[in-house]
Amino acid sequence: MNFIMKKYLLFFILYSLLATSGNAQTISQIIQSHFNGSYENYSQYYMKDDKIGATLPPDKFASNGFFKFDFNHGDFSAGFQLESYLPSTLGFFPIPADNKSKIVNKYFKYTQKKFSIQVGDFYEQFGNGLIFRSYENRQIGINNAIEGFKATAEPTSFLKTKFIYGKPREIFDYANAYVRGADAELDLVRLFTKKEDTKITTLSIGQSFISKYQEYTGPLDNFPKQVNANSTRIDFASNKITLNAEYATKSKDPHLTNGGSMKKGNAFQCSGDYTMNNLGFSVIFRSISNMEFKADRDQEYLSISPLNYLPSITKQHDNLTSNIYVYATQIKGETGVQSDLYYKIKPGTTLGGKYGTQIAVNFSYNNALNDSGNVLSFGKQKYSSDCGIDIKKKWNKKLETTLAYQNIFFNGSLQVASHSNVIANLIAASMLYKFANKTSIRFKVEHLFSDNDKKNWAAALTEFSIKSKYTLFASDLYNYGLTKNHYYNIGASVTEKSTRLSVGFGKQRDGLFCVGGVCRFLPASYGFTATLTTNFGY
Amino acid sequence: MKIIKKSIDFIFFIKNTTTSPKKMKNTLLLALLFISLKGMAQENLPSVKLKSVSGKIIDIKELANETKDTPLVISFWASWCVPCISELDNINDELESMQSIKKFSFFGVAIDDARTTKKVKSFVKGKGWNFDVLLDENSELKRALNITDVPHVLIIKNNKIVYQHTGYIAGEEVNLFEEIKKL
């Protein structure tokens, strides 16, 4: 714990003594200081199950804890995050972090209306994240906060600028590299019109720049120690139409996972939507080539200190069976499109009923690039496709049903070279019934039809809730096509305001676990789990 | 109940932070603080500016200042979160009738990141939701308010968070409305 942290601590202690001995409200009003924070814990107890391939790790008990604390006094704020891994749960880090607790993030920030300055660890994103995004994802174990300095300035109503400098986090430490960058966005609507009631709500152009420097001691003469990335974007929005386009380039960036390739990287993304009352249509196209951008060129794992964010552009499903074949971005090169249509059949019509019927249709397609340097050259190899429809209907205040169909194509060779392609069809139906006095029951059944890989799967889930506070759940995912394995789970949860505790027991299959488009391979596991989340200070 | 909750928090916290005697001391102090601070009110909301699907740029601090003693209800959600969508569908069905009984403002905050944020506007319009939704693409507001998971709903009155709830279980919208009516 460094000197600054000790000072914070001392202050917090004095404050808390004052707060507990006197009238907390009055004191907090006098010194105009406020606190808030949160705590999250995810723990697992592992047991052995040979049938599903769940082996025992050296430690049977694993636990990830996150304690975050923020303090604010007028325009100043400061805070920290303490993380503990006793040790980390399986698959959270490539190699489990052992019995370690550390204050990993700490910051001090001063905010004014037109500018802000932050020293310490910070998160930021430029544009769509094609060249830079620092963020945290606790479920998958990503935290690439930058330790250093960040400033934002809005000198006029039509110009926004950001500057960053620092070292990206690498698990408990920092990568041996420096990142610096700037981003500017010019709002053309505010520049040329004074009126707020213009029909065009957004018309802006943005430019970002990121440069990474990492020392090189190898034998090559012209080895690029510095990697630069640039991106340009444009945004347009009116009441009915939104359009966005971004083009990014990256200079020569030889690193471990691209085999030291000296190829430059580039990416192009454009998206648009059209909306009316009860109707929405959106489409996104993205093509990337050699865009893997990491803080540490020697890092083997993508999920450790990435600098940019390239999620897979496929729909994120919540079915137990649709998460068996999930597509992960082919970061070396891919081109893809995704589209969604949302429509609500008006309430009061024959098909709409009292509350209206909601329909969602989705389509996504990902392909190889023909020429890896050209993001507009579409190759012949198909990586994935997914199309489906969801119909949700609320019949009355008590009954609600959903029906879903999905067709999946998955290129098996992306995971293991010898694997064949998978074509699967999936149907899912669910029903929610609310009794009086806030008690409800939910049922869901699913079936995945496939002649490939592990063939057919079936799944069922039920949830029983009492007083909108306690929930009991049980589910089973059964592969009857090949392995005859059951992956069952039972559990309970209790929620009180902002605190939630849930416990479970069961089996998890191995496979890619993706959150927000970033995936990690999780080994099979069997045993108990417990999750606690809470926040405080309000 | 409160005491049990605090003890659970404390045990989990201590369990996870004991490595060296020095760390032990520091974390013990922090844990004590954590307990002593529970229940204190946050009276200043952080200044975080977000764009909404209707094209406005909204600063949450200013929004809370403007709404004054009219309850401001903010629901954090994501287009991939099924319970969030159920909650907002049910709130949307009753929103007009609730607001005719008790005046309050309602906003959604979508924590969808670059993967799905581009579809949020068409999602909201296609659902026929009658409220504005702010886009928290890099979880800036979510983090500033110390929200861990979605769905998470907050009621703000006179610049203060007076109620919050995490998760959604069918019927929770009735509890939420009861809380709003109390104010």
Chai-1 contact restraints between the chains, C-beta under 6 A:
chainA,res_idxA,chainB,res_idxB,connection_type,confidence,min_distance_angstrom,max_distance_angstrom,comment,restraint_id
A,F12,B,L33,contact,1.0,0.0,6.0,A-B,restraint_1
A,S16,B,L33,contact,1.0,0.0,6.0,A-B,restraint_2
A,S16,B,S36,contact,1.0,0.0,6.0,A-B,restraint_3
A,T20,B,S36,contact,1.0,0.0,6.0,A-B,restraint_4
A,A24,B,M40,contact,1.0,0.0,6.0,A-B,restraint_5
A,H34,B,Q42,contact,1.0,0.0,6.0,A-B,restraint_6
A,H34,B,N44,contact,1.0,0.0,6.0,A-B,restraint_7
A,F35,B,L37,contact,1.0,0.0,6.0,A-B,restraint_8
A,N36,B,Q42,contact,1.0,0.0,6.0,A-B,restraint_9
A,N36,B,N146,contact,1.0,0.0,6.0,A-B,restraint_10
A,G37,B,N146,contact,1.0,0.0,6.0,A-B,restraint_11
A,S38,B,N146,contact,1.0,0.0,6.0,A-B,restraint_12
A,S38,B,T148,contact,1.0,0.0,6.0,A-B,restraint_13
A,E40,B,T148,contact,1.0,0.0,6.0,A-B,restraint_14
A,N41,B,F12,contact,1.0,0.0,6.0,A-B,restraint_15
A,S63,B,N16,contact,1.0,0.0,6.0,A-B,restraint_16
A,G65,B,N16,contact,1.0,0.0,6.0,A-B,restraint_17
A,S84,B,N16,contact,1.0,0.0,6.0,A-B,restraint_18
A,S84,B,T17,contact,1.0,0.0,6.0,A-B,restraint_19
A,L86,B,N16,contact,1.0,0.0,6.0,A-B,restraint_20
A,S101,B,T17,contact,1.0,0.0,6.0,A-B,restraint_21
A,S101,B,T19,contact,1.0,0.0,6.0,A-B,restraint_22
A,T111,B,S47,contact,1.0,0.0,6.0,A-B,restraint_23
A,Q125,B,N138,contact,1.0,0.0,6.0,A-B,restraint_24
A,N128,B,A114,contact,1.0,0.0,6.0,A-B,restraint_25
A,G129,B,A114,contact,1.0,0.0,6.0,A-B,restraint_26
A,Y135,B,N138,contact,1.0,0.0,6.0,A-B,restraint_27
A,T201,B,G55,contact,1.0,0.0,6.0,A-B,restraint_28
A,T202,B,G55,contact,1.0,0.0,6.0,A-B,restraint_29
A,A237,B,G55,contact,1.0,0.0,6.0,A-B,restraint_30
A,T242,B,K121,contact,1.0,0.0,6.0,A-B,restraint_31
A,S271,B,K118,contact,1.0,0.0,6.0,A-B,restraint_32
A,D273,B,K121,contact,1.0,0.0,6.0,A-B,restraint_33
A,D273,B,S122,contact,1.0,0.0,6.0,A-B,restraint_34
A,T275,B,K121,contact,1.0,0.0,6.0,A-B,restraint_35
A,T275,B,S122,contact,1.0,0.0,6.0,A-B,restraint_36
A,T275,B,K125,contact,1.0,0.0,6.0,A-B,restraint_37
A,N278,B,G128,contact,1.0,0.0,6.0,A-B,restraint_38
A,L279,B,G126,contact,1.0,0.0,6.0,A-B,restraint_39
A,G280,B,S122,contact,1.0,0.0,6.0,A-B,restraint_40
A,G280,B,K125,contact,1.0,0.0,6.0,A-B,restraint_41
A,G280,B,G126,contact,1.0,0.0,6.0,A-B,restraint_42
A,F281,B,S122,contact,1.0,0.0,6.0,A-B,restraint_43
A,S282,B,K119,contact,1.0,0.0,6.0,A-B,restraint_44
A,S282,B,S122,contact,1.0,0.0,6.0,A-B,restraint_45
A,I284,B,K118,contact,1.0,0.0,6.0,A-B,restraint_46
A,Y309,B,A114,contact,1.0,0.0,6.0,A-B,restraint_47
A,P311,B,R115,contact,1.0,0.0,6.0,A-B,restraint_48
A,Q316,B,W80,contact,1.0,0.0,6.0,A-B,restraint_49
A,D318,B,V82,contact,1.0,0.0,6.0,A-B,restraint_50
A,D340,B,K119,contact,1.0,0.0,6.0,A-B,restraint_51
A,Y342,B,S122,contact,1.0,0.0,6.0,A-B,restraint_52
A,Y342,B,F123,contact,1.0,0.0,6.0,A-B,restraint_53
A,Y342,B,G126,contact,1.0,0.0,6.0,A-B,restraint_54
A,Y343,B,G126,contact,1.0,0.0,6.0,A-B,restraint_55
A,K344,B,G128,contact,1.0,0.0,6.0,A-B,restraint_56
A,Y355,B,D93,contact,1.0,0.0,6.0,A-B,restraint_57
A,K434,B,A170,contact,1.0,0.0,6.0,A-B,restraint_58
A,K438,B,G171,contact,1.0,0.0,6.0,A-B,restraint_59
A,S440,B,A170,contact,1.0,0.0,6.0,A-B,restraint_60
A,S465,B,I169,contact,1.0,0.0,6.0,A-B,restraint_61
A,S468,B,I169,contact,1.0,0.0,6.0,A-B,restraint_62
A,S468,B,G171,contact,1.0,0.0,6.0,A-B,restraint_63
A,S468,B,E172,contact,1.0,0.0,6.0,A-B,restraint_64
A,S468,B,N175,contact,1.0,0.0,6.0,A-B,restraint_65
A,T471,B,I169,contact,1.0,0.0,6.0,A-B,restraint_66
A,T495,B,G167,contact,1.0,0.0,6.0,A-B,restraint_67
A,K497,B,H165,contact,1.0,0.0,6.0,A-B,restraint_68
A,S498,B,Q164,contact,1.0,0.0,6.0,A-B,restraint_69
A,S498,B,T166,contact,1.0,0.0,6.0,A-B,restraint_70
A,T499,B,K5,contact,1.0,0.0,6.0,A-B,restraint_71
A,R500,B,T166,contact,1.0,0.0,6.0,A-B,restraint_72
A,R500,B,G167,contact,1.0,0.0,6.0,A-B,restraint_73
A,G516,B,D113,contact,1.0,0.0,6.0,A-B,restraint_74
A,G516,B,R115,contact,1.0,0.0,6.0,A-B,restraint_75
A,G517,B,R115,contact,1.0,0.0,6.0,A-B,restraint_76
A,L532,B,F12,contact,1.0,0.0,6.0,A-B,restraint_77
A,T533,B,T148,contact,1.0,0.0,6.0,A-B,restraint_78
A,T533,B,D149,contact,1.0,0.0,6.0,A-B,restraint_79
A,N535,B,N146,contact,1.0,0.0,6.0,A-B,restraint_80
A,F536,B,L37,contact,1.0,0.0,6.0,A-B,restraint_81
A,F536,B,K38,contact,1.0,0.0,6.0,A-B,restraint_82
A,G537,B,L37,contact,1.0,0.0,6.0,A-B,restraint_83
A,G537,B,M40,contact,1.0,0.0,6.0,A-B,restraint_84
A,G537,B,Q42,contact,1.0,0.0,6.0,A-B,restraint_85
A,Y538,B,Q42,contact,1.0,0.0,6.0,A-B,restraint_86
A,Y538,B,I161,contact,1.0,0.0,6.0,A-B,restraint_87
